[in-house]
Amino acid sequence: MFRRIILGLLGMAFGFWLMYKRQKIVDMGVRFSWAENFMLGSYTVVGLTGVFFMVISLFYMLGIGKGIIDSVFGSFTDMFTPPDKK
């Protein structure tokens, strides 16, 4: 439970940081010519990645979809599990 809360909060903080960086890029006025045509720029991808990390981390923290998340990020979360609880 403690591991889920810590990893969930870290993931949400990382997602928020990514969205913050995306906003800094947008505020600087960075333009991507190919992105203007397709309505998709690197700042949009960074923002969507931030949202993805925040949502997945929230799901993990609340225990929703734990089987799916553990199958994808299982080796990462095993690093934080004590050997006697594996």
C-alpha positions as CSV (number, residue, x, y, z in Angstrom):
1,M,0.0,0.0,0.0
2,F,2.8,2.4,0.9
3,R,4.6,1.5,-2.3
4,R,1.5,2.3,-4.3
5,I,1.1,5.7,-2.7
6,I,4.7,6.7,-3.1
7,L,5.0,5.5,-6.8
8,G,1.6,7.0,-7.6
9,L,2.6,10.4,-6.2
10,L,5.9,10.3,-7.9
11,G,4.3,9.5,-11.2
12,M,1.7,12.3,-10.8
13,A,4.5,14.8,-10.0
14,F,6.4,13.7,-13.1
15,G,3.3,14.1,-15.2
16,F,2.7,17.5,-13.8
17,W,6.3,18.5,-14.4
18,L,6.0,17.3,-18.1
19,M,2.8,19.5,-18.5
20,Y,4.6,22.4,-16.9
21,K,7.5,22.1,-19.3
22,R,5.1,21.8,-22.2
23,Q,3.5,25.1,-21.2
24,K,6.9,26.8,-21.0
25,I,7.6,25.7,-24.6
26,V,4.3,27.1,-25.7
27,D,4.9,30.4,-23.9
28,M,8.2,30.8,-25.6
29,G,6.4,30.7,-29.0
30,V,8.1,27.7,-30.4
31,R,6.5,26.7,-33.7
32,F,6.9,23.5,-35.7
33,S,5.9,23.9,-39.3
34,W,4.9,20.3,-39.8
35,A,3.0,20.4,-36.6
36,E,1.0,23.4,-37.6
37,N,-0.3,21.5,-40.6
38,F,-1.3,18.4,-38.6
39,M,-2.3,20.1,-35.3
40,L,0.3,18.0,-33.5
41,G,3.6,19.4,-32.1
42,S,6.2,18.1,-29.8
43,Y,4.6,20.3,-27.1
44,T,1.3,18.4,-27.6
45,V,3.0,15.1,-27.3
46,V,4.8,16.2,-24.1
47,G,1.5,17.4,-22.7
48,L,-0.3,14.1,-23.5
49,T,2.6,12.1,-22.0
50,G,2.2,14.1,-18.8
51,V,-1.5,13.4,-18.7
52,F,-0.9,9.7,-19.4
53,F,1.6,9.5,-16.5
54,M,-0.7,11.4,-14.1
55,V,-3.7,9.1,-15.0
56,I,-1.8,5.9,-14.8
57,S,-0.2,6.9,-11.5
58,L,-3.5,7.8,-10.1
59,F,-5.0,4.4,-11.1
60,Y,-2.0,2.7,-9.6
61,M,-2.2,4.6,-6.4
62,L,-5.9,3.8,-6.0
63,G,-5.4,0.1,-7.0
64,I,-7.6,0.4,-10.2
65,G,-6.4,-1.8,-13.0
66,K,-3.5,-3.1,-10.9
67,G,-3.1,-6.2,-13.1
68,I,-2.7,-4.2,-16.2
69,I,-0.3,-1.7,-14.7
70,D,1.8,-4.4,-13.0
71,S,2.1,-6.3,-16.3
72,V,3.6,-3.2,-17.9
73,F,5.6,-1.6,-15.1
74,G,6.1,-4.8,-13.0
75,S,9.9,-4.8,-13.1
76,F,10.0,-1.2,-12.1
77,T,7.7,-1.7,-9.1
78,D,9.6,-4.8,-8.1
79,M,12.7,-2.7,-7.4
80,F,10.8,-1.1,-4.5
81,T,9.4,-4.4,-3.0
82,P,11.4,-5.9,-0.2
83,P,12.7,-9.5,-1.0
84,D,10.7,-11.1,1.7
85,K,7.4,-9.9,0.2
86,K,7.9,-11.0,-3.4
